[in-house]
Amino acid sequence: MKAIFGSNWLYVLILVPMSIVAQEYNTEEAEVPEYKLPELLVNQSGKRISTIEAWEKDRRAEVLKLFEEEVYGKQALETIAVDASEKLIDSIAFEGKASLSEMTFTFKANGKSLKAVLLLILPNVNHPVPIFLGYNFNGNHTLLHNSSISLPKGWVMSGDQIGVINNEATAVSRGSKYARWPVLNILARGYGLATMHYGDIDPDYDDGFQNGIHALFSTSGNRNKSDWGSIASWSFGLSKIMDRLEKDPRINPDQVTVFGHSRLGKTALWAGAIDKRFALVISNNSGCGGAALSKRQFGETVAAINNRFPHWFCDNFKSYNNRELSMPFDQHQLLALIAPRPLYVASAKNDNWADPKGEFLSLKYASEVYSLYDEGNRISVDQPPQNTPLIQNSLGYHLRNGNHDVTPYDWEQFMNFADLQFK
Ligand code: GTR
């Protein structure tokens, strides 16, 4: 498409009743509109915030509320019973270096239940280990060629995915995503990995919230405009997993990193913002509604994301379609909610749809809040060149060459950063 229309614009095909139209999106820096970001350190009544205490007690709560009510939506308040049972599936994986087990979570409420399976890959050592926790897009079985790992029982994404037939996983896709999850390197560096197929918590399509975790709540059929969308439900799932993992003697509860790529990077950021038990947060190529500043309107816009994925955010977020410049918030404020915990944002050079520069600037502006805790966190430089990670105390960033993806290079930087933070 790009070649036909010219190189500085991205064209996305949109399905509207009876026709397909190509809509254009800006990917040229010179066309970014002038914008003014909402202040991080001035509260709604106009008072300047200059202490950690005032940020935490006063301003942080205001910002959190904005994201809850206007962007991701509020979690249902009803209590939900969660039970987890573990089955060891391989105690001598990777020539005895690691054990694999499956932890089946059963969520129950209002006479309904939902099962979701966490794959735990832990080094065979006799001390608690730091872990990475993150969802996978295609099923736990796509990480490794190991026939003991179960296939997801529910919806999986199709499209160009290997071995998916009518949104059902088949054994053909075993190990197909190993490149995104360099498990052996992760283990070699002393980390464990916990991952779940995101569709186990909420299938990723617009069904009016009749399936997945939303369906367990009595409010699911009667929604308010600020009720949670799918991103918030995936984040909720991460917190429920954490409830179990923080009690696990094999895991260091103070060294759990929440990680996610793309829509799951948006999910990791929101999980990190609302759940302070995540000691480190990593967003990879998370783009619009993730790390990228919306007001730049570079690549994916608020209208584009809401039109293609109406179930990701709360309904209030749709009121900002084509109104980015008057939004009373932007994504640098989401990143600031994670302070002072370590945060790493990663971009990819060719990933214009996710606005790499907007992802960096968001982190840079969020460093204002991080610098309340330690002046050494302040990012005052420009976006670094490709493949040149920037580490500024508790904040990290890199721009990898290449496309929208997660690569061993990305993981290498994530682990270098985690090593520094957890040393
Ligand atoms: C795209 C979407 C992005 C990003 C990506 C992904 O289609 O526009 O916001 O989330 O999907 O999750 O891979």
Residues whose N, C-alpha, C, O or C-beta is under 5 A from the ligand:
A	BS01	GTR	H261 S262 R263 G287 C288
